[in-house]
């Protein structure tokens, strides 16, 4: 009877180890490689006379059609989708994104934020503050 109990306990331990191993392998397939944004122009916290244009770079894994940029300056709010932006793919695969405001913003602060995804469910938002004299 003791041997039968040892075999049963050993079998249960083996099953729990296999279940834990299977759980670990399934979670690694859900890895999310989010887009990366860089080279913001105008630069972060830079003082400007007026704010009319912006540009930035997105990593090569960014889905072009998912890019949305918001510019907020108090009551003034702009939203630009990928169709309204000038987007150029560089030889490295990175995306150069440029936009122009309908009207210049003069005085105060403006916040530029960009949102995009690399695949469904893998989204990133980044942004920065612009100071305007």
C-alpha positions in Angstrom: 0.0 0.0 0.0 2.9 2.4 0.7 4.3 1.8 -2.8 0.9 2.6 -4.3 0.7 5.8 -2.3 4.2 6.8 -3.5 3.3 6.2 -7.1 0.1 8.2 -6.8 1.9 11.2 -5.2 4.7 11.0 -7.8 2.2 10.9 -10.6 0.4 14.0 -9.3 3.7 15.9 -9.0 4.6 15.1 -12.6 1.2 16.3 -13.8 1.4 19.6 -11.9 4.9 20.2 -13.3 3.7 19.5 -16.9 0.7 21.8 -16.4 3.0 24.6 -15.1 5.3 24.1 -18.0 2.5 24.3 -20.5 1.2 27.5 -18.8 4.6 29.2 -19.1 5.0 28.4 -22.8 1.6 29.8 -23.7 2.1 33.1 -22.0 5.4 33.8 -24.0 3.4 33.8 -27.3 1.4 36.8 -26.1 4.5 39.1 -26.0 3.7 42.6 -27.1 6.4 44.6 -29.0 5.0 48.2 -28.8 5.9 51.0 -31.2 8.7 53.3 -30.2 8.5 57.1 -31.0 11.6 59.3 -31.2 13.1 62.4 -32.8 10.2 64.7 -31.8 10.4 68.2 -33.4 10.0 70.7 -32.0 12.1 69.3 -29.2 10.6 68.7 -25.7 10.1 71.8 -23.6 11.7 74.0 -26.4 10.5 77.6 -26.4 9.0 78.7 -29.7 7.6 82.0 -31.1 4.7 80.0 -32.6 3.8 76.4 -33.1 2.8 75.4 -36.7 4.6 72.2 -37.6 5.7 68.9 -36.0 7.5 65.8 -36.9 8.6 62.5 -35.3 9.8 59.0 -36.1 8.0 55.7 -35.3 9.7 52.3 -35.2 9.5 49.9 -38.1 6.9 47.7 -36.3 4.3 50.5 -36.2 1.1 49.9 -38.2 1.0 53.0 -40.5 -2.9 53.3 -40.5 -3.1 53.2 -36.7 -1.2 56.5 -36.1 -3.2 59.3 -34.5 -1.8 62.6 -33.2 -3.5 65.0 -30.9 -2.4 68.6 -30.3 -4.0 70.3 -27.3 -3.5 74.0 -26.4 -6.2 75.0 -24.0 -9.4 75.3 -25.9 -7.6 74.6 -29.2 -7.6 70.9 -30.0 -6.5 69.2 -33.2 -6.6 65.5 -34.2 -4.7 64.1 -37.1 -5.1 60.5 -38.4 -2.7 58.8 -40.7 -4.6 60.0 -43.8 -4.0 63.7 -42.7 -0.3 63.3 -42.0 2.7 63.1 -44.3 4.2 59.6 -43.5 7.3 58.4 -45.3 8.9 55.0 -44.8 12.6 55.2 -44.4 15.0 52.5 -45.8 15.3 51.1 -42.3 11.6 50.6 -42.1 11.0 53.4 -39.6 8.2 55.9 -40.3 8.9 59.6 -40.6 5.7 61.5 -39.6 5.1 65.1 -40.4 2.1 67.4 -39.8 1.1 71.0 -40.0 -1.5 72.8 -37.9 -4.4 74.5 -39.6 -3.6 77.7 -37.6 -0.5 78.5 -35.6 -0.6 78.4 -31.9 0.9 81.5 -30.2 1.5 81.8 -26.5 1.1 79.3 -23.7 1.6 75.6 -23.9 0.7 72.9 -26.3 0.7 69.1 -25.7 1.4 66.8 -28.6 0.6 63.1 -28.1 0.8 60.2 -30.5 -0.9 56.9 -30.3 -0.3 53.9 -32.6 -0.1 50.1 -32.4 2.1 47.4 -33.9 -0.6 44.8 -33.9 -4.1 44.7 -32.6 -4.0 44.9 -28.8 -0.4 46.2 -28.7 -0.8 50.0 -28.4 1.4 52.8 -27.2 0.8 56.5 -26.4 3.6 59.0 -26.0 3.8 62.8 -25.9 5.4 65.9 -24.7 4.9 69.6 -23.9 5.8 72.5 -26.1 6.3 76.0 -24.7 5.2 78.9 -26.8 6.0 82.6 -26.1 
